[in-house]
Amino acid sequence: MNISSAVASDDPHNASASVALSAHLLALTNLASEALWSIDSSYCLVAGNSAFQQWFEAAYQILPIAGLNLVTCLPTEARSRWATCYDRALQGAAFTTELAELSITLEPISVDGQAIAVAVRGRSIAPEHERVKADLQQAQNQLQAVLDAVPACVSWFSADLRYLGINRYLAATFKLDPAQVIGQPLGFMDARFQSDSTPKSSFAEFVRSFIGNSDTAGAIEIDTTIDGIPRSFLIAAQKYSQNQAAVFVGLDISDRKQAEAKLRHDALHDSLTGLANRTLFLQRLESLTQTDQAFAVLFLGLDHFKVINDSLGHGLGDQLLVAIARRLQSCLDAEDTIARWGGDEFAILLLDADHSQAIHVANSLRQRLRSPFRLRGQEVFTAASIGIALKDGVSSPEELLRNADTAMYQAKARGRDRHAVFDQAMRDRVVALLQLETDLRRALSRAPLQLPEFQLRYQPIVALDTRCIVGFEALVRWQHPDRGWIDPAEFIPLAEDTGLIVPLGQWILTQACEQLRSWQAQFPHCLPLSMSVNLSTKQFTQTNLMEQVHQILQQTQIRGLTLDLKLEITESAIMENPDKATALLQQLKDLGVKLLIDDFGTGYSSLSYLHRFPFDMVKIDQSFVSGMDSKSDQSEIVRAIVSLAHTLDMSVIAEGVETVAQLVQLQALGAEYGQGYLFAQPLSVEAVEAMLGSIAP
């Protein structure tokens, strides 16, 4: 339907021209694709083209006719918006805005500077909206695809704490439908996924706090439980849209946290037994020493564990250590600490323990360990020696441990499988031993061959059938500048434990070889003369032993047929590594040195291993010789040793011969040589030379 405006005129010619002009204008406006219309100052329609008619009727289901009030005819919710736009134009403003899916431009029609009407042009923006909407949807789809590809839990929230969306990873992790999550309030999942053990610092609390504060970015680590499995997430947060929304990215760091926890555990625990290690034990001990709480430190060492390792193998030895650790744990309270200190030693920290309670626990531990362990189908027995140290004003962890360790070794010295409590007497012995070690180091600090505090004594070795001297054993003596002569039984074990026996033994070997060469030259009528020198375990395990012996032989010029040096080696020295020992012994023999196995019969595997080693002689320990007078079983042991040695083509030396009865029995058993106070005590150089000089050529 065409809409036209009436043009009044008294002049028929002018009226006709006006009608024609109106027709022309209407035809022109109808050709436009945009809606064109005008209103008067009362919002009444003056004129409009076909595009306007079509749009208005479609938009509001009202047929627009001239004179229709284009505000009052509209639905209530649309009236104020149109009236506001018309009023603004009637006030003289020309502008463009969007309304009712149109981009409308309003131009005031003025007469004498006063706006009396408004011309309006409307262009549909629905296609553009659709394009923008399509573009926006495509962008949203692309963003969702990107977020779905992120291997982390992503969620985003509005300012009123409702879900705007989640990604695929989060949906799969928590078994959610993304469509059902949108619009849900924050925290709706907590009841489903948060257990009583989950820390109170939940994801919902973090979101609520972050959105409510002024921060634009933040991060937090959160622990939770999913399907009963503990999980850890690193949550990173970022606000957007003028801080009216926020996105949260949760990276699953459970594996990293578990790896870190394992590293922390491994750094503080023994890898074999799972017990605390030294570091953790010292940390707890350090913290306790800074308090007034009473406690006791126990140091436990297994007895003869090395024998189990050597005989049954290290694999079974490790199994035994694990079983022992479990058994020891079962005897202790949960608040006590037990640590594997190293090897076969354990340290125990007893809380709120006094003297009697510590002893009670120590006895319980030893009693539990006496029961056999069944490993790989065989029973294994063990025992332990335990040292006890009480706090008693000691503030240093190192001193407490040292005291407990000292007490443990005192328990071993008293016969093993027992306990000992550290006391002042032990402290005094430790101090004295430390001083003796200091003095020994000082005495050995001089250059080689310049040890004025040490002297050698030589005990004659005689042929039992003729009572003639055939050689000597070199024995070291120490004349302390303040204490005088110190018993070898006091300083030799100390030298062995500290490794000082190596330089001391090298000096002894050098001095003894020098003396042998001198006596061989001075008393040719007494030849052959031999010299026996003890080789300590520490010396025997030195990698350069062969070089040392060879150098000493060259230095002392003992050569060829006159060489009669005998090295005495204990069974314990060779049993640590029998194959290596066999090769080393053979190399020594190749130098012309004779080899003696010392203290035979006091070890564990003598009979089964003796035939493997290239020894020339066997020395029977004095503990067997001294018992021959009163104990028939000792005589039988000596008989067996002599018989075994002769079977292996070795000669026998008996040490500690002190009575004629012992001499007679040894002669009867066929022993070739002997030494002891019955013949002579260890002698000075002068005394030996006087003795050899008295022997007629």
C-alpha positions as CSV (number, residue, x, y, z in Angstrom):
1,M,0.0,0.0,0.0
2,N,1.4,3.4,-1.0
3,I,1.4,6.1,1.6
4,S,1.2,9.8,0.5
5,S,0.8,13.0,2.3
6,A,-2.0,15.6,1.4
7,V,-0.8,18.9,0.0
8,A,-3.3,21.8,0.4
9,S,-3.3,24.7,-2.1
10,D,-5.8,27.3,-3.3
11,D,-4.1,27.5,-6.7
12,P,-5.2,24.6,-8.9
13,H,-2.0,24.8,-10.8
14,N,0.2,24.8,-7.7
15,A,-1.9,22.0,-6.2
16,S,-1.4,19.9,-9.3
17,A,2.4,20.6,-9.2
18,S,2.6,19.7,-5.6
19,V,0.8,16.4,-6.1
20,A,3.1,15.6,-9.0
21,L,6.1,16.5,-6.8
22,S,4.8,14.2,-4.0
23,A,4.4,11.4,-6.5
24,H,7.9,11.9,-7.7
25,L,9.4,11.9,-4.2
26,L,7.4,8.8,-3.2
27,A,8.5,7.0,-6.3
28,L,12.1,7.8,-5.6
29,T,11.9,6.7,-2.0
30,N,10.1,3.5,-2.9
31,L,13.1,2.6,-5.1
32,A,15.4,2.7,-2.0
33,S,16.1,-0.6,-0.2
34,E,16.3,1.2,3.1
35,A,13.3,2.1,5.2
36,L,12.6,5.9,5.0
37,W,10.0,7.7,7.0
38,S,9.3,11.0,8.8
39,I,7.3,12.0,11.8
40,D,6.0,15.2,13.1
41,S,6.6,16.7,16.6
42,S,3.9,14.5,18.0
43,Y,5.5,11.3,16.7
44,C,2.8,10.9,14.0
45,L,3.8,9.4,10.7
46,V,4.0,12.0,7.9
47,A,5.3,9.8,5.1
48,G,7.1,6.5,4.5
49,N,8.3,4.3,1.7
50,S,7.5,0.7,0.9
51,A,10.6,-0.6,2.7
52,F,9.5,1.2,5.8
53,Q,6.0,-0.2,5.5
54,Q,7.3,-3.8,5.1
55,W,9.7,-3.5,8.0
56,F,7.3,-1.9,10.4
57,E,4.5,-4.3,9.7
58,A,6.8,-7.3,10.1
59,A,8.4,-5.9,13.3
60,Y,5.2,-4.9,15.1
61,Q,2.3,-6.4,13.2
62,I,0.8,-2.9,12.7
63,L,-0.1,-1.3,9.3
64,P,1.5,2.1,9.2
65,I,-0.8,4.8,7.9
66,A,-0.3,8.5,7.7
67,G,-1.1,10.2,11.0
68,L,-0.3,7.0,13.0
69,N,1.5,7.8,16.3
70,L,4.6,5.7,15.9
71,V,5.2,5.6,19.7
72,T,1.9,5.0,21.3
73,C,1.1,2.2,18.8
74,L,4.2,0.2,19.9
75,P,4.4,-2.5,22.5
76,T,5.1,-1.1,26.0
77,E,8.7,-2.3,26.1
78,A,9.6,-0.6,22.9
79,R,7.9,2.8,23.4
80,S,10.5,4.5,25.6
81,R,13.4,3.6,23.4
82,W,11.8,5.1,20.2
83,A,10.5,8.1,22.1
84,T,14.0,8.8,23.4
85,C,15.5,8.7,19.9
86,Y,12.7,10.9,18.4
87,D,13.0,13.4,21.2
88,R,16.7,13.7,20.8
89,A,16.2,14.5,17.1
90,L,13.4,16.9,17.7
91,Q,15.8,18.8,20.0
92,G,18.0,19.3,17.0
93,A,20.5,16.4,17.2
94,A,21.4,14.3,14.1
95,F,22.8,10.9,15.0
96,T,22.9,7.2,14.2
97,T,22.1,4.3,16.6
98,E,20.9,0.7,16.5
99,L,17.3,-0.2,17.4
100,A,14.9,-3.0,16.5
101,E,17.5,-4.7,14.3
102,L,18.0,-1.5,12.4
103,S,20.8,0.9,12.1
104,I,18.8,4.2,12.1
105,T,19.9,7.7,11.2
106,L,17.7,10.5,12.5
107,E,17.9,14.0,10.9
108,P,15.7,16.9,12.3
109,I,13.5,18.9,9.8
110,S,13.8,22.5,10.9
111,V,11.9,25.7,10.0
112,D,13.5,29.0,11.1
113,G,15.9,27.0,13.2
114,Q,13.2,25.1,15.0
115,A,12.9,21.3,14.5
116,I,9.3,20.6,13.6
117,A,9.7,17.0,12.3
118,V,12.2,14.2,11.9
119,A,13.4,12.3,8.9
120,V,14.5,8.7,9.5
121,R,16.5,6.3,7.5
122,G,16.6,2.6,8.7
123,R,19.0,0.0,7.4
124,S,18.6,-3.6,8.5
125,I,21.6,-4.9,10.4
126,A,20.3,-8.5,10.8
127,P,22.7,-9.9,8.2
128,E,25.6,-8.2,9.9
129,H,24.5,-9.5,13.2
130,E,24.3,-12.9,11.8
131,R,27.8,-12.6,10.4
132,V,29.1,-11.2,13.7
133,K,27.3,-13.9,15.5
134,A,28.7,-16.6,13.1
135,D,32.2,-15.1,13.5
136,L,31.8,-15.1,17.3
137,Q,30.6,-18.7,17.3
138,Q,33.5,-19.7,15.1
139,A,35.9,-17.9,17.4
140,Q,34.3,-19.7,20.4
141,N,34.6,-23.0,18.6
142,Q,38.2,-22.4,17.8
143,L,38.9,-21.4,21.4
144,Q,37.1,-24.4,22.7
145,A,39.1,-26.6,20.4
146,V,42.3,-25.1,21.6
147,L,41.3,-25.4,25.3
148,D,40.2,-29.0,24.7
149,A,43.7,-29.8,23.3
150,V,45.3,-28.4,26.5
151,P,46.5,-31.3,28.8
152,A,45.2,-29.5,31.9
153,C,41.9,-28.8,33.6
154,V,40.6,-25.4,32.3
155,S,37.5,-23.7,33.6
156,W,36.3,-20.1,33.4
157,F,33.9,-18.2,35.6
158,S,31.7,-15.1,35.6
159,A,31.9,-12.4,38.3
160,D,28.9,-14.0,40.0
161,L,30.9,-17.2,40.5
162,R,29.2,-19.4,38.0
163,Y,30.8,-21.7,35.4
164,L,31.0,-20.2,31.9
165,G,32.6,-23.4,30.6
166,I,35.2,-26.2,31.0
167,N,37.5,-28.0,28.6
168,R,37.5,-31.6,27.6
169,Y,40.4,-32.6,29.9
170,L,38.6,-31.3,33.0
171,A,35.4,-33.0,31.9
172,A,37.2,-36.3,31.4
173,T,39.1,-36.0,34.7
174,F,36.0,-35.4,36.8
175,K,33.6,-37.4,34.5
176,L,31.3,-34.3,33.8
177,D,29.1,-33.2,30.9
178,P,30.4,-29.8,29.8
179,A,26.9,-28.6,28.8
180,Q,25.5,-29.4,32.2
181,V,28.3,-27.5,34.0
182,I,27.7,-24.1,32.3
183,G,25.7,-21.9,34.7
184,Q,26.4,-24.1,37.7
185,P,27.4,-22.3,40.9
186,L,31.0,-22.5,42.1
187,G,31.7,-25.4,44.4
188,F,28.9,-27.7,43.1
189,M,31.5,-30.5,42.7
190,D,33.1,-30.2,46.1
191,A,30.7,-32.6,47.8
192,R,31.4,-35.2,45.1
193,F,35.2,-35.0,45.0
194,Q,36.4,-33.7,48.3
195,S,36.9,-36.2,51.1
196,D,37.4,-35.6,54.8
197,S,41.1,-35.9,54.3
198,T,41.2,-33.3,51.6
199,P,42.8,-30.0,52.8
200,K,40.4,-27.1,53.4
201,S,42.2,-25.0,50.8
202,S,39.9,-26.1,48.0
203,F,39.6,-25.0,44.4
204,A,36.3,-23.3,45.2
205,E,37.9,-21.2,48.0
206,F,40.7,-20.2,45.7
207,V,38.3,-19.1,42.9
208,R,36.1,-17.2,45.3
209,S,39.1,-15.4,46.9
210,F,40.7,-14.6,43.5
211,I,37.6,-13.2,41.9
212,G,36.8,-11.2,45.0
213,N,40.2,-9.5,45.2
214,S,42.0,-7.0,43.0
215,D,44.6,-9.4,41.7
216,T,44.6,-10.0,38.0
217,A,46.7,-13.2,38.1
218,G,47.5,-15.8,40.7
219,A,48.5,-19.4,41.4
220,I,48.2,-22.0,44.1
221,E,48.9,-25.8,44.6
222,I,45.9,-27.8,45.7
223,D,45.6,-31.4,46.9
224,T,42.4,-33.3,46.3
225,T,41.1,-36.8,45.9
226,I,39.6,-38.2,42.7
227,D,38.1,-41.7,42.8
228,G,39.8,-42.3,46.0
229,I,43.3,-41.5,44.6
230,P,45.2,-38.5,45.9
231,R,45.9,-35.9,43.2
232,S,47.8,-32.6,43.2
233,F,47.2,-29.7,40.9
234,L,49.0,-26.4,40.2
235,I,46.2,-23.8,39.5
236,A,47.1,-20.7,37.5
237,A,44.4,-17.9,37.4
238,Q,43.9,-15.0,35.0
239,K,41.2,-12.4,34.9
240,Y,39.7,-11.0,31.6
241,S,36.8,-8.9,30.2
242,Q,37.5,-5.9,32.4
243,N,38.1,-8.3,35.4
244,Q,34.5,-9.4,35.1
245,A,35.5,-13.0,34.4
246,A,38.4,-15.3,35.1
247,V,40.0,-18.4,33.6
248,F,41.7,-21.1,35.7
249,V,44.2,-23.7,34.4
250,G,44.9,-26.7,36.6
251,L,48.0,-28.7,35.7
252,D,48.1,-32.2,37.2
253,I,51.4,-32.3,39.1
254,S,50.7,-35.6,40.9
255,D,53.6,-37.4,39.3
256,R,56.0,-34.6,40.1
257,K,54.8,-34.4,43.7
258,Q,55.2,-38.1,44.1
259,A,58.7,-38.0,42.6
260,E,59.6,-35.1,44.9
261,A,58.2,-37.0,47.9
262,K,60.2,-40.1,46.9
263,L,63.3,-38.0,46.5
264,R,62.7,-36.6,50.0
265,H,62.0,-40.0,51.4
266,D,65.1,-41.6,49.7
267,A,67.3,-38.7,51.0
268,L,66.3,-39.5,54.5
269,H,65.8,-43.3,54.5
270,D,68.0,-46.4,53.9
271,S,67.4,-47.9,50.5
272,L,67.7,-51.5,51.7
273,T,65.7,-51.6,54.9
274,G,63.5,-48.5,54.5
275,L,64.6,-47.3,57.9
276,A,65.7,-43.8,58.7
277,N,69.2,-43.1,57.6
278,R,72.0,-41.1,59.3
279,T,70.7,-37.8,58.1
280,L,67.2,-38.2,59.4
281,F,68.4,-39.7,62.7
282,L,70.8,-36.8,63.2
283,Q,68.1,-34.2,62.4
284,R,65.8,-35.7,65.1
285,L,68.6,-36.1,67.6
286,E,69.7,-32.5,67.0
287,S,66.2,-31.2,67.7
288,L,65.9,-33.3,70.8
289,T,69.2,-32.1,72.3
290,Q,67.8,-28.6,72.2
291,T,64.9,-29.5,74.5
292,D,64.6,-30.7,78.1
293,Q,63.0,-34.0,77.1
294,A,64.7,-37.1,78.4
295,F,65.9,-39.7,75.9
296,A,68.4,-42.4,75.3
297,V,70.5,-43.4,72.2
298,L,71.2,-47.0,71.6
299,F,73.9,-48.2,69.1
300,L,73.4,-51.8,68.0
301,G,76.0,-53.8,66.1
302,L,75.4,-57.4,64.9
303,D,77.9,-60.0,66.2
304,H,79.9,-61.9,63.5
305,F,77.7,-60.6,60.7
306,K,80.7,-60.7,58.4
307,V,80.9,-64.5,58.8
308,I,77.3,-64.7,57.6
309,N,78.1,-62.6,54.5
310,D,81.2,-64.6,53.7
311,S,79.6,-68.0,54.2
312,L,76.1,-67.4,52.8
313,G,76.6,-64.6,50.4
314,H,75.8,-60.9,50.4
315,G,72.4,-61.4,48.9
316,L,71.2,-63.5,51.9
317,G,73.0,-61.1,54.1
318,D,70.9,-58.2,52.8
319,Q,67.8,-60.3,53.3
320,L,68.8,-60.9,56.9
321,L,69.4,-57.1,57.4
322,V,65.9,-56.4,56.2
323,A,64.4,-59.1,58.5
324,I,66.4,-57.8,61.4
325,A,65.1,-54.2,60.7
326,R,61.5,-55.4,60.8
327,R,62.1,-57.3,64.0
328,L,63.7,-54.4,65.7
329,Q,60.9,-52.1,64.7
330,S,58.4,-54.4,66.3
331,C,60.0,-53.9,69.6
332,L,59.9,-50.1,69.6
333,D,57.1,-47.5,70.1
334,A,55.8,-45.5,67.1
335,E,57.4,-42.3,68.4
336,D,60.9,-43.9,68.7
337,T,63.3,-43.7,65.8
338,I,65.4,-46.5,64.4
339,A,68.0,-45.9,61.7
340,R,70.4,-48.1,59.8
341,W,73.7,-46.4,60.5
342,G,75.6,-48.4,58.0
343,G,76.7,-52.0,57.3
344,D,75.4,-54.1,60.2
345,E,74.9,-51.2,62.7
346,F,71.7,-49.6,63.8
347,A,71.0,-46.5,65.8
348,I,67.9,-46.1,68.0
349,L,66.4,-43.0,69.6
350,L,64.2,-43.8,72.6
351,L,62.0,-41.0,73.8
352,D,61.2,-40.4,77.5
353,A,63.6,-43.2,78.4
354,D,65.6,-43.3,81.6
355,H,68.5,-45.7,82.6
356,S,66.3,-48.7,83.5
357,Q,63.9,-48.2,80.5
358,A,66.8,-48.1,78.1
359,I,68.3,-51.3,79.5
360,H,64.9,-53.0,79.3
361,V,64.5,-52.1,75.6
362,A,68.1,-53.2,74.9
363,N,67.5,-56.6,76.5
364,S,64.2,-57.0,74.6
365,L,66.0,-56.2,71.3
366,R,68.7,-58.8,72.0
367,Q,66.1,-61.4,73.1
368,R,64.1,-60.9,69.8
369,L,67.3,-61.2,67.7
370,R,68.2,-64.5,69.3
371,S,65.3,-66.3,67.6
372,P,66.4,-67.8,64.3
373,F,65.6,-66.2,61.0
374,R,64.5,-68.5,58.2
375,L,65.9,-67.4,54.8
376,R,65.9,-69.3,51.6
377,G,64.9,-72.5,53.4
378,Q,67.6,-72.3,56.1
379,E,67.8,-71.1,59.6
380,V,70.2,-68.2,60.3
381,F,71.1,-67.2,63.9
382,T,72.5,-63.9,64.9
383,A,73.0,-61.8,68.0
384,A,73.8,-58.2,68.8
385,S,75.9,-56.0,71.1
386,I,74.2,-52.8,72.2
387,G,75.7,-49.6,73.6
388,I,73.5,-47.2,75.6
389,A,74.1,-43.5,76.1
390,L,71.7,-41.3,78.1
391,K,71.3,-37.6,77.6
392,D,72.5,-36.7,81.1
393,G,73.4,-33.1,80.2
394,V,75.1,-34.0,77.0
395,S,74.1,-31.4,74.4
396,S,76.0,-32.5,71.4
397,P,74.5,-35.2,69.1
398,E,78.0,-36.2,68.0
399,E,79.1,-36.8,71.6
400,L,75.9,-38.9,72.3
401,L,76.5,-41.0,69.3
402,R,80.2,-41.4,70.1
403,N,79.3,-42.4,73.7
404,A,76.8,-45.0,72.4
405,D,79.3,-46.3,69.9
406,T,82.0,-46.6,72.6
407,A,79.6,-48.5,74.9
408,M,78.7,-50.9,72.0
409,Y,82.4,-51.8,71.4
410,Q,82.8,-52.2,75.2
411,A,79.9,-54.7,75.0
412,K,81.6,-56.6,72.2
413,A,84.9,-56.6,74.2
414,R,83.1,-58.1,77.1
415,G,82.0,-61.1,75.1
416,R,79.3,-59.9,72.7
417,D,75.5,-60.5,72.8
418,R,75.2,-58.1,75.7
419,H,74.7,-54.4,76.4
420,A,76.8,-51.7,78.1
421,V,75.9,-48.3,79.4
422,F,78.3,-45.5,78.8
423,D,79.8,-44.2,82.1
424,Q,82.6,-42.0,83.3
425,A,85.0,-44.8,83.3
426,M,84.4,-45.5,79.6
427,R,84.8,-41.8,79.0
428,D,88.1,-41.8,80.7
429,R,89.2,-44.8,78.7
430,V,88.1,-43.1,75.5
431,V,90.1,-39.9,76.4
432,A,93.1,-42.0,77.3
433,L,92.8,-43.9,74.0
434,L,92.5,-40.7,72.1
435,Q,95.6,-39.4,73.8
436,L,97.5,-42.6,73.1
437,E,96.5,-42.3,69.4
438,T,97.7,-38.7,69.4
439,D,101.0,-39.8,70.9
440,L,101.3,-42.7,68.5
441,R,100.8,-40.4,65.5
442,R,103.4,-38.0,66.9
443,A,105.8,-40.8,67.4
444,L,105.4,-42.0,63.8
445,S,105.4,-38.6,62.3
446,R,109.2,-38.6,61.7
447,A,110.8,-39.5,58.5
448,P,111.2,-43.3,57.7
449,L,113.9,-45.1,59.6
450,Q,113.9,-42.3,62.2
451,L,111.6,-43.5,65.0
452,P,113.6,-43.1,68.2
453,E,110.7,-44.1,70.5
454,F,110.4,-47.5,68.9
455,Q,112.8,-50.4,69.4
456,L,112.8,-54.0,68.2
457,R,113.1,-57.0,70.4
458,Y,114.0,-60.4,69.0
459,Q,112.7,-63.7,70.4
460,P,114.7,-66.7,69.5
461,I,113.2,-69.6,67.5
462,V,114.8,-72.9,68.3
463,A,114.8,-76.4,66.7
464,L,112.9,-78.5,69.2
465,D,115.1,-81.6,68.6
466,T,118.5,-79.9,69.0
467,R,117.5,-76.7,71.1
468,C,119.7,-74.7,68.6
469,I,118.7,-71.2,67.6
470,V,117.5,-71.1,63.9
471,G,116.1,-67.6,63.8
472,F,114.3,-64.8,65.5
473,E,110.9,-63.1,65.5
474,A,111.0,-59.3,65.4
475,L,108.7,-57.7,68.0
476,V,108.2,-54.0,68.3
477,R,108.4,-52.1,71.6
478,W,107.4,-48.5,72.3
479,Q,109.1,-46.4,74.9
480,H,106.8,-43.4,75.5
481,P,108.7,-40.2,76.6
482,D,106.3,-39.8,79.6
483,R,104.8,-43.2,80.3
484,G,107.8,-45.3,79.6
485,W,107.4,-48.8,78.0
486,I,103.8,-49.3,76.7
487,D,102.5,-52.8,76.4
488,P,102.2,-53.9,72.7
489,A,98.7,-55.3,73.5
490,E,97.7,-51.7,74.1
491,F,99.2,-49.9,71.1
492,I,99.3,-52.6,68.4
493,P,95.5,-52.9,68.1
494,L,95.2,-49.1,68.1
495,A,97.8,-48.9,65.3
496,E,95.8,-51.5,63.4
497,D,92.5,-49.8,63.8
498,T,93.8,-46.4,62.8
499,G,95.9,-47.6,59.9
500,L,99.1,-46.4,61.6
501,I,100.3,-50.0,61.5
502,V,101.2,-49.5,57.9
503,P,104.1,-47.0,58.4
504,L,105.1,-48.7,61.6
505,G,105.1,-52.1,59.9
506,Q,107.2,-50.8,57.1
507,W,109.7,-49.5,59.6
508,I,109.7,-52.9,61.5
509,L,110.3,-54.8,58.3
510,T,113.2,-52.6,57.2
511,Q,114.8,-52.7,60.6
512,A,114.5,-56.4,60.9
513,C,116.0,-57.0,57.5
514,E,118.9,-54.7,58.3
515,Q,119.5,-56.6,61.5
516,L,119.3,-60.0,59.8
517,R,121.9,-58.9,57.2
518,S,124.1,-57.7,60.0
519,W,123.9,-60.9,62.1
520,Q,124.4,-63.1,59.0
521,A,127.6,-61.2,58.3
522,Q,128.7,-61.0,62.0
523,F,128.0,-64.6,63.0
524,P,128.6,-66.8,59.9
525,H,129.1,-69.9,62.1
526,C,125.4,-69.6,63.3
527,L,124.0,-69.8,59.8
528,P,121.4,-70.3,58.6
529,L,119.6,-67.6,60.5
530,S,116.1,-66.4,59.7
531,M,114.0,-63.5,60.7
532,S,110.2,-63.6,61.1
533,V,108.2,-60.4,60.8
534,N,104.5,-60.1,61.4
535,L,102.5,-58.6,58.4
536,S,99.3,-56.9,59.6
537,T,96.0,-57.2,57.9
538,K,96.2,-53.5,56.9
539,Q,99.7,-54.1,55.4
540,F,98.6,-57.2,53.5
541,T,95.7,-55.3,51.8
542,Q,98.0,-52.5,50.7
543,T,98.0,-52.3,46.9
544,N,101.7,-51.5,46.8
545,L,102.8,-54.3,49.2
546,M,104.9,-56.1,46.6
547,E,106.7,-52.9,45.7
548,Q,107.4,-52.1,49.4
549,V,108.8,-55.6,50.1
550,H,110.9,-55.6,47.0
551,Q,112.3,-52.2,47.8
552,I,113.2,-53.2,51.3
553,L,115.0,-56.3,50.1
554,Q,117.0,-54.2,47.7
555,Q,117.6,-51.5,50.3
556,T,118.9,-54.0,52.9
557,Q,120.9,-56.0,50.3
558,I,119.5,-59.3,51.3
559,R,120.1,-61.5,48.3
560,G,120.1,-65.0,46.9
561,L,120.8,-68.0,49.1
562,T,121.3,-65.8,52.3
563,L,117.7,-64.6,52.1
564,D,115.8,-66.2,55.0
565,L,113.0,-63.7,55.6
566,K,109.8,-65.1,56.9
567,L,106.5,-63.1,56.8
568,E,103.9,-64.1,59.4
569,I,100.3,-63.5,58.1
570,T,97.1,-64.1,60.1
571,E,94.3,-66.2,58.8
572,S,91.9,-63.2,58.9
573,A,94.1,-61.2,56.5
574,I,93.8,-63.8,53.8
575,M,90.2,-64.9,54.3
576,E,88.7,-61.5,53.2
577,N,89.6,-62.3,49.6
578,P,91.1,-65.8,49.2
579,D,91.7,-65.6,45.5
580,K,93.5,-62.3,45.6
581,A,95.4,-63.5,48.7
582,T,96.6,-66.6,46.9
583,A,98.0,-64.6,44.0
584,L,99.8,-62.1,46.3
585,L,101.3,-64.9,48.5
586,Q,102.7,-66.6,45.4
587,Q,104.3,-63.3,44.3
588,L,105.9,-62.9,47.7
589,K,107.3,-66.5,47.4
590,D,108.7,-65.6,44.0
591,L,110.8,-63.0,45.8
592,G,112.3,-65.7,47.9
593,V,110.3,-64.9,51.0
594,K,109.0,-67.8,53.2
595,L,105.4,-67.6,54.4
596,L,104.0,-68.5,57.8
597,I,100.3,-68.6,58.7
598,D,100.1,-67.1,62.2
599,D,97.7,-68.0,65.1
600,F,96.5,-71.0,63.2
601,G,93.3,-72.6,64.6
602,T,91.8,-69.4,65.9
603,G,89.9,-68.6,62.7
604,Y,86.8,-70.1,61.1
605,S,87.8,-71.7,57.8
606,S,91.4,-72.8,58.4
607,L,91.1,-76.5,57.6
608,S,89.0,-76.0,54.4
609,Y,91.3,-73.3,53.0
610,L,94.8,-74.0,54.2
611,H,95.6,-76.3,51.2
612,R,94.9,-73.4,48.8
613,F,97.6,-71.1,50.0
614,P,101.4,-71.5,49.4
615,F,102.5,-71.4,53.0
616,D,105.8,-72.9,54.1
617,M,105.1,-73.1,57.9
618,V,102.2,-73.1,60.3
619,K,102.5,-71.4,63.7
620,I,100.4,-72.9,66.4
621,D,98.7,-70.3,68.6
622,Q,99.9,-70.1,72.2
623,S,96.4,-70.6,73.5
624,F,96.5,-74.2,72.3
625,V,100.1,-74.8,73.5
626,S,99.4,-73.4,77.0
627,G,96.5,-75.8,77.5
628,M,98.5,-78.9,76.6
629,D,99.6,-79.4,80.3
630,S,96.1,-79.8,81.7
631,K,93.6,-80.3,78.8
632,S,93.7,-83.4,76.7
633,D,91.5,-81.8,74.0
634,Q,94.1,-79.1,73.5
635,S,96.7,-81.7,72.9
636,E,94.5,-83.4,70.3
637,I,94.0,-80.0,68.6
638,V,97.8,-79.6,68.4
639,R,98.2,-83.1,67.1
640,A,95.6,-82.5,64.4
641,I,97.3,-79.2,63.3
642,V,100.8,-80.9,63.2
643,S,99.4,-83.8,61.2
644,L,97.6,-81.5,58.8
645,A,100.6,-79.3,58.3
646,H,102.9,-82.3,57.6
647,T,100.3,-83.7,55.1
648,L,100.5,-80.4,53.2
649,D,104.3,-80.4,53.4
650,M,104.6,-77.6,55.9
651,S,106.7,-77.4,59.0
652,V,105.4,-76.3,62.4
653,I,106.4,-73.6,64.9
654,A,104.8,-73.7,68.3
655,E,104.7,-70.3,70.1
656,G,104.3,-69.7,73.9
657,V,106.3,-72.8,75.0
658,E,106.9,-72.2,78.7
659,T,107.3,-75.6,80.3
660,V,109.4,-78.7,79.8
661,A,106.2,-80.8,79.6
662,Q,105.0,-78.7,76.7
663,L,108.3,-79.2,75.0
664,V,108.2,-82.9,75.4
665,Q,104.7,-83.2,74.1
666,L,105.5,-81.0,71.1
667,Q,108.6,-83.1,70.3
668,A,106.5,-86.3,70.6
669,L,103.9,-84.8,68.1
670,G,106.6,-84.0,65.6
671,A,106.6,-80.2,65.8
672,E,109.9,-78.9,64.3
673,Y,110.3,-75.5,66.0
674,G,109.3,-73.5,69.0
675,Q,109.6,-70.2,70.8
676,G,108.7,-69.1,74.2
677,Y,109.9,-68.2,77.7
678,L,111.3,-71.7,78.2
679,F,114.0,-70.8,75.7
680,A,114.2,-67.0,75.9
681,Q,112.1,-63.9,76.2
682,P,112.3,-61.2,73.5
683,L,115.9,-59.8,73.6
684,S,117.6,-56.6,72.8
685,V,120.2,-56.5,70.0
686,E,123.0,-56.5,72.5
687,A,121.6,-59.6,74.3
688,V,121.1,-61.5,71.0
689,E,124.7,-60.7,69.9
690,A,126.0,-61.9,73.3
691,M,124.0,-65.1,72.9
692,L,125.2,-65.7,69.3
693,G,128.7,-64.8,70.3
694,S,128.7,-67.4,73.0
695,I,128.0,-70.2,70.5
696,A,131.1,-72.0,69.6
697,P,132.0,-72.1,65.9
